[in-house]
Amino acid sequence: MGSIILTIYFLAVFIFFIYSLQYKDKIDKILTENFKISTFNALWLAYIEGLIIGGFSIWLIL
C-alpha cells in the first residue's frame, strides 16, 4: 500500500515537472530579475531533495 502511494506521489511530481518545462524561460527571467536566483533547474533540484526527504518520511510512517 505504501509503495502505491509513493508511486502516485512521485508520478504526480514528474508530470508537474514535465508540464512546467514549457515555462522554464519565463520562470528563469522572473527568478533572475526579482530574486537573483539563477536557474530553473536549481529550483527543481531543491524541490526534488525535499520530495525525497518527504517520501522517505512517508515510507517510514507507513
Secondary structure, DSSP 8 states (H G I E B T S, - for coil): -HHHHHHHHHHHHHHHHHHHGGGHHHHHHHIIIII----HHHHHHHHHHHHHHHHHHHHHH-
